[in-house]
Amino acid sequence: MKLEFTKMQGCGNDYVYINGFTQTIEQDRKKEAVIRLSDRHFGIGSDGVIFINPSEAADFEMEMYNADGSRAEMCGNGIRCVAKYVYDNGMTDKKDFTIESYGKIKKISVMEKNGLAELIRVDMGEPELYPDKIPVLSKNDRVIDEPIEAGGREYRMTCVSMGNPHAVIFEDPDTVGLETAGPLIEHHTSFPNRTNTEFVKVIDRQNVRMRVWERGTGETLACGTGCCSTGVACVLNGFTDRKITVHVLGGDIEVEWDEKDNHVYMTGAAVTVFTGIINL
């Protein structure tokens, strides 16, 4: 089976994109296909695979998989790339449209240059802070600066869901030992569905630096929902203003937690890397 694809990245968070309007892979073959396509040595190489499909509830659907073949609920960098893909390829002529991901609908605004999408602003909706909705096991109404023990030491986490679970830990990402701490927290018994983990250093009231360990993938150069969760966690802990720039390994993402509507807005770039055909 020959498969046309597009490799795209948002701040270095890269995925393989498949046009589900014109191509299909049987559902029982998707996990195997995703693992092969994502492999950086024997495949295309990516943090996962995203199918761009028709939707009855929105203008488009994003069907997302992590590099290990597991289904994911949401990806902030991924949804920006989907927006660029459909706009640049003439699948819509609207600058404002909607994308469905795992049953949740996000509003998209495209800022274009020379007829191509350059920056994409996404209304990521309201952050979920109730433990059973994240989900995370806790006796508290919210998990803010709560201790968690992993690998024989204690971390302090603030948990947020932006459609997928996040544990935000305010420790220097360069000295925390991310490669050890990340998988320990991802698979911790406190998280029934595993978790993404952000390690954050606050620079000032408008800027933070973050590295992320993504569930099902490992460290990535960026995570859009992780940046949004970081912004929310910063406000909950009193560290920053509501509008910040999150500096990740792959670039910068602007996040605003609007006090009026309680929605989190994410703005960042999306880039097409290359297109091609692979034989599955």
N, C-alpha and C positions, 0 to 999 in steps of 0.2 A: 504494500500500500504506500503510495507516494503522498506526502503531506506537505502542503504549503504552510509556511510559518513566517512570523515576524518576531525578531528579538528586539525588546524594548527595555528601557530602564528609567527609573525615577530615583535620582540621587544614588545611583549605583545598585539599587534594589532591582534586579533584572529578572524578567520572566519571558517565557516563550508564549506567544499569542497565536491562537488558532481561530480563524473565522468560521464560527459555527453556522453561519448562514449558508455557506457554500460547501462545508466539509463536516463529516461526522466520524466519530470513533465510537464503536460499541461500548456501552457502559462497563461491561465486564472486562474490557481491555484497557480502560483508561488508566488504572493504577500502573500497570506495566509500562504503558506508553509514556506516562508522566515521568516515571523513574528514569527511563532511557533518555528521554529528551532533556531532562535536567542534568544528566551526568556530564561533568565538566571535562572528562577524559574520553568517553566513548559516545557522547551525545552532542547536543548543541551547547549545553552548559547554562544553567540558570538556577534561580532560587525556587522555581516551580513553573507551572504551566497554567495559563488562563485561557478559557474558551469564551469567545464573544458570541452570544446567542440571541435569538429573538426572545422577546418577553411580552407576555400579555398584560403585565402590570406596569411596565415602564417602557422607555424607548429601546433599551437594550438590557441584556443580562450578562453579568460577569460570573462565570463558573470557575472557581479558583481551586488549585491544588498545590500543596507544598511539595518540595523536592522529593520527599519520601513517599509520595503518592496519596497522602492523607488529604481529605477535603478540608478546606478552610472557609471560614465564614466571611472574612473581609480582609482587604489589603488596601491601604491608603495610596501607596505608590502605584499599585496595580490598577486601581480604578482611574487614576489620572492618565495612565498609559492607555487604558481602554478608551477614555474620552478622546485622547489625541488620535488613536487609531481610527475611530469612527468618523471623526471630523476631517482628518487629513485625507481619508479614502473616500470622502463624499457620501458616506452612509447616512449623514444628516447634514443639513445646511443651517441648523439652529446652533446658536452659541450657548443657549441654555436648554438643557435636556436632562433626562433622568436615566440612571443605571440601577438595576436591581442586582443585589448580591445576597444569596442565601435567604431570600424572602424579604430583605430590607431594601428600601428604595432611597437612593442618595441623589440630591440635586447637584448638577454640574454647571459651572460657568467657565466658558473657554475665553481666554484672552489670546487673540491671534496676531501673527505678524507675517506679512506677505502671503496670506492665504493659508497658513499652517498654524496649528495650535502651539503656542509657546509656553504659556502658564495656564494652569488649571486650578480653579478654586472649587473645593468640594464642601458642601454642607454635610458634615459627618453625623449630624443629629445630636441627641442628648447623650452625655456619658452615663453609663449605668454604674451605680455605686453600691447597690445592695448585694451582699455576698452571694446569695443564692442565684442571682441573675448573672454574675460574672463568669463562671461560678468559682467561689473559693470558700473553704470551710472556715468559719469564724463565728464566735459568740457575739461579736459586736455588730451594731447596725451598719457601720462602715468600717472598712479596713484602711485606716490612716495611721502611718508610722507604727505599724504593728510588728512585733518580733516574729521571726521565723528562723528555725534552726536547720541548717543544712551542712553536711560535711564537717560536723564538729564545731561549727561557729555560728554566731547569731548575726542575722541581717535584719534590717527594719524596712518593711515594704508598705507601699500604698497601692491598693488594687483598684483597677478601673477596667470596665469593658467598653470598647468602642465597636461592638459587634463581635469581638473576640477578646479573650482574657489577657490582662497585662498586670504584671507586678513591677512597680517602679521602686527602685532602690537608690537612695541618694548617697552614693559612694563614688569616688574617683574611678571612672571606667578603665583607666590605664593601669591602676594598681590593685583593683579588686580581685583579679584573677578570673576574668570572664569565662575563659574556656573551662574552668572547673566549676564555678558557681552557676553558670548558665544552665547546663544540663541537670545539675542537682535540683535547682528550683523548678525547672520545666517539668520534671517528673516527680516533684514532691507530692506527698499524699494529701496536702492541703488543696490541690487543684485536680478535681475530678476529670477535667478535659485537658490536662496539662496547661501550661501558660507560656506566654511570651514574657521576657524579662528585660527591663531597661535599667542600665546603670548610668546615673546622671550626676554631673558636676554643675552646680549653679555658678555662673560667671557674674551676672548682675541681675537687676530686676527685669531685663528684657532679653537676656541671652543665657542659654544653657548648652552644655556639651553632653552628648549621649552616645552610648554604644548599646547594641541590642543583640540579645540571643533569641532567635525566633523559633517558636515551636515547630518541630518537624523539619527544620532546615539547618539551624545552627546560627552562628554570627553572620549577619548580613550588613551591607554598607549603609542601609537605611531601613526604616519601617514607618510608614505613614500613620497607621493606627497607634504605633508606639510613640510617635512624636505627639499625637493628640493626647494620649494617656499621660505622657510626661507633662504636657501643659496643664492638664487638669490636676495632676498630683502636685505640681509646683504651687498652684493656687491654694489647694486644700491644706498644704503645709505652710503657707504664708511666705514662700520663697521668692515669688515673682509676681509681676503684673499679669493681667489676663491675656495680653497679646505679647507673644515672645517669638524669638527665632531659635529653633532647635538646630544646633550644629552637629551633624552626623558625619560619619567617615566619608560618605559619598556626596556631601553638599549641605545645603541649608533648606529647611522647611519652615514656613511661617504658620503659626498656630494661634488661633484666638478662641477663647471660651467666652462667648457673649453672655453678659450678665442679664440681658433683657429676655432673650428667648431660650437660654440655657443650652444653646447649640454650640458645637465645636466646629470651627471653620479651618480648613487646611488649604494652603496655597503653595504650589511648587511646580517645578518643571517636569516634563516628560519628553523622552528622547527615543527616536527610532535608531537602533544600532545597525541592523541589516535584515534583509529578507532572504528566504531561500526555500529549497525543497529537500526533504529528507525521506529516505525510503524506510518505512517501518516494516 
